[in-house]
Amino acid sequence: MLLAIQVLRRLFVFNLFRYAFFAVLGYFIWYILFKKKWQFKKIQSVFPKGSDYRREIGYSLVTVILFSIIGYAVVSEPISNFTLRYTEFSDRTVGYWWLSILLMILLHDTYFYWAHRLMHHKKIFNLFHLVHHRSLNPSPWAAYAFHPLEGIIEAGVIFPIVFLIPHHVSAIIVFLFFMIIYNVYGHLGYELYPKGFNKNFIGKWLNTSVNHNQHHEKITGNYGLYFLFWDRWMGTMRDDYDQKFEEIDAKRFKHLKN
């Protein structure tokens, strides 16, 4: 029992650190340090209210707890006995180690898209997903602001990952850091990709902060996480996405003309 508590505590600290470090970093830079200087660049020009930040942080802390509990279930017996984890680097090549991370990202993107679309179904939206969409104008704190039921769904991606992809624990850790970094970026409220990124070959397939901000503001369309593959293939990309990205470009780079 003592060992179980220690493992669960370590997982909680790890998950809390991931969320808090990058959410604090995003909030400090864009919402405090350069708030006035960069406000003209913000996707939605106004800032959320203090009550919005508190709500996002509160639900995110619950999500951290849920992620930790589910993570503990995965690394503990009997579930851990059936995963495809390997313990020695020599069991696989370095190339495969990187490939496994890419596979995790691709699998997560697919899982997220379809789970996300399902949670937008009118019969379950209010129960599962409404909490997250109370952030119509999201901040970095919104990255994990889920209803507990949605938090369980979001955490559930770890099961297909560990059962389908041979993995080293270090690859899982890298994937989890990538996940929170891109999640905070998606809710940042500012676009970080360069001008015209939405139209170049790579940018047409990568999700952007503008894209996900539109999803929060308009509720429908733009369901992807890391990529735009599924949105484009399934016809769920908002028709006004490119126009919105160009509007934000005009805001972001207007100072270059002065």
C-alpha positions in Angstrom: 0.0 0.0 0.0 2.8 2.4 0.9 4.5 1.7 -2.5 1.2 2.3 -4.3 0.8 5.7 -2.6 4.4 6.7 -3.5 3.9 5.8 -7.1 0.5 7.6 -7.3 2.1 10.7 -5.6 5.0 10.7 -8.1 2.5 10.5 -11.0 0.5 13.4 -9.6 3.6 15.6 -9.2 4.7 14.7 -12.7 1.3 15.5 -14.2 0.9 18.7 -12.1 4.4 19.9 -13.1 3.7 19.3 -16.9 0.4 21.3 -16.7 1.6 24.0 -14.3 5.0 24.7 -15.9 3.7 25.3 -19.4 0.4 26.9 -18.5 2.3 29.3 -16.2 4.9 30.0 -18.8 2.3 30.8 -21.5 0.2 32.9 -19.1 3.2 34.8 -17.7 4.6 35.7 -21.2 1.4 36.5 -23.1 -1.0 37.5 -20.3 1.3 39.4 -17.9 4.7 40.3 -19.2 3.7 41.4 -22.7 0.0 41.8 -22.2 -0.2 45.5 -23.3 2.5 45.4 -25.9 1.1 42.3 -27.7 -2.6 42.7 -27.1 -3.1 43.8 -30.7 -1.9 40.3 -31.7 -4.4 38.4 -29.7 -6.8 36.2 -31.6 -9.8 37.5 -29.6 -8.9 41.0 -28.6 -10.4 40.8 -25.2 -9.0 38.8 -22.3 -10.9 36.3 -20.2 -12.2 37.3 -16.8 -10.6 36.3 -13.5 -13.5 33.9 -12.9 -12.6 32.2 -16.2 -9.0 31.6 -15.1 -10.1 30.2 -11.8 -12.6 27.9 -13.4 -10.1 26.6 -15.9 -7.5 26.0 -13.2 -9.9 24.3 -10.9 -11.1 21.8 -13.5 -7.6 21.3 -14.7 -6.5 20.2 -11.2 -9.2 17.6 -11.2 -8.0 16.4 -14.6 -4.4 16.1 -13.2 -5.8 13.9 -10.4 -7.7 11.7 -12.9 -4.7 11.4 -15.3 -2.6 10.3 -12.3 -5.0 7.7 -11.2 -5.4 6.3 -14.7 -1.7 6.4 -15.2 -1.2 4.4 -12.0 -3.6 1.8 -13.3 -1.6 1.4 -16.5 1.8 1.0 -14.8 0.5 -1.4 -12.1 -0.4 -5.0 -12.2 -2.3 -6.7 -13.7 -2.7 -4.2 -16.6 1.1 -3.6 -16.9 1.6 -7.3 -17.5 -0.2 -7.0 -20.9 1.3 -3.8 -22.2 4.0 -3.7 -24.9 6.5 -1.9 -22.7 10.2 -2.7 -23.1 12.8 -1.8 -20.4 16.1 -2.0 -22.2 17.1 0.5 -24.9 19.0 -2.3 -26.6 15.7 -4.1 -27.3 14.9 -1.6 -30.0 16.8 0.8 -32.2 17.1 4.6 -31.6 15.2 5.1 -34.8 12.3 3.0 -33.5 12.3 5.0 -30.3 11.6 8.1 -32.3 9.1 6.3 -34.5 7.2 5.1 -31.4 6.7 8.7 -30.3 5.4 9.6 -33.8 3.0 6.7 -33.7 1.8 7.8 -30.3 1.1 11.3 -31.6 -0.7 10.0 -34.7 -2.8 7.6 -32.7 -3.6 10.3 -30.2 -4.7 12.7 -32.9 -7.0 10.1 -34.4 -8.4 9.1 -31.0 -8.9 12.7 -30.0 -10.7 13.7 -33.3 -13.3 11.0 -33.0 -13.8 11.2 -29.3 -14.1 15.0 -29.6 -16.7 14.7 -32.4 -18.6 12.2 -30.4 -18.7 14.5 -27.3 -20.2 17.2 -29.6 -23.2 15.1 -30.1 -26.2 17.0 -28.8 -27.3 14.2 -26.5 -24.0 14.1 -24.5 -22.4 17.5 -25.2 -23.7 19.1 -22.0 -22.7 16.2 -19.8 -19.2 15.6 -21.2 -17.9 18.7 -23.1 -19.8 21.8 -22.0 -17.4 22.6 -19.2 -14.5 22.8 -21.7 -16.5 25.0 -24.0 -17.4 27.5 -21.2 -14.0 28.9 -22.3 -15.3 30.6 -25.4 -12.1 32.7 -25.2 -9.6 30.2 -23.9 -6.4 30.9 -22.0 -3.4 28.6 -21.4 -5.1 27.5 -18.2 -7.8 25.8 -20.3 -5.5 23.1 -21.6 -6.9 20.6 -19.0 -10.2 22.3 -18.1 -12.4 19.2 -18.6 -15.4 17.8 -16.9 -14.3 14.7 -15.0 -16.2 12.5 -17.5 -14.3 14.1 -20.3 -11.1 13.9 -18.4 -11.5 10.1 -18.2 -12.1 10.0 -22.0 -9.1 12.2 -22.7 -6.9 10.0 -20.4 -8.2 6.9 -22.1 -5.9 7.3 -25.0 -3.1 5.8 -22.9 -4.7 2.4 -23.2 -4.5 1.9 -27.0 -1.0 3.5 -26.9 0.4 1.0 -24.3 -1.4 -2.0 -25.8 -0.7 -1.3 -29.5 2.7 0.4 -29.6 5.9 -1.2 -28.3 7.3 1.6 -26.1 10.0 2.6 -23.6 8.9 4.6 -20.7 11.1 7.5 -21.8 9.2 7.7 -25.1 5.9 7.9 -23.2 7.4 10.8 -21.1 8.5 12.7 -24.3 5.1 12.2 -25.8 3.3 13.5 -22.7 5.5 16.6 -22.7 4.7 17.2 -26.4 1.0 16.7 -25.7 0.8 19.4 -23.0 3.0 21.8 -24.9 0.8 21.6 -28.0 -2.3 21.7 -25.9 -1.2 24.9 -24.2 -0.3 26.4 -27.5 -3.7 25.5 -28.9 -5.4 27.4 -26.1 -2.9 30.2 -25.9 -5.0 32.8 -27.6 -2.1 33.9 -29.8 -0.8 32.5 -33.0 2.9 31.5 -33.0 3.3 30.0 -36.5 4.7 32.4 -39.2 2.7 34.5 -41.5 0.9 32.5 -44.2 1.6 29.2 -42.4 -2.0 28.0 -43.1 -1.4 28.0 -46.8 2.0 26.3 -47.1 2.4 22.5 -47.6 3.1 21.7 -44.0 0.8 24.3 -42.5 -2.2 22.9 -44.4 -1.9 19.8 -42.3 -0.9 21.1 -38.8 -3.4 22.4 -36.3 -2.9 26.0 -35.2 -3.9 28.2 -32.3 -6.2 30.1 -34.6 -7.9 26.9 -35.7 -8.6 25.7 -32.2 -9.5 29.2 -30.9 -12.2 29.2 -33.7 -13.5 25.9 -32.4 -13.9 27.4 -28.9 -15.5 30.6 -30.1 -17.8 29.0 -32.7 -18.4 25.6 -31.0 -18.6 23.6 -34.2 -15.9 22.5 -36.7 -12.1 22.2 -36.3 -12.1 19.1 -34.1 -8.4 18.1 -34.6 -5.7 18.1 -32.0 -2.2 18.1 -33.6 -3.1 17.8 -37.3 -5.8 18.8 -39.7 -6.0 15.4 -41.6 -9.2 14.2 -40.2 -10.9 17.6 -40.4 -10.0 17.9 -44.1 -10.9 14.3 -44.9 -14.2 14.4 -43.1 -15.2 17.9 -44.2 -15.3 19.3 -40.7 -12.8 22.1 -41.3 -14.5 25.5 -40.9 -14.9 27.3 -44.2 -13.7 30.6 -42.6 -10.5 29.2 -41.2 -8.2 30.6 -43.8 -9.9 33.9 -43.7 -9.5 34.1 -39.9 -5.8 33.1 -40.1 -5.2 35.9 -42.6 -7.1 38.4 -40.4 -4.8 37.4 -37.5 -1.8 37.7 -39.7 -2.8 41.3 -40.6 -3.1 42.0 -36.9 0.2 40.4 -35.9 2.3 42.0 -38.6 0.7 45.4 -39.0 3.7 47.0 -37.1 6.0 46.0 -40.0 4.3 48.6 -42.2 4.7 51.4 -39.7 
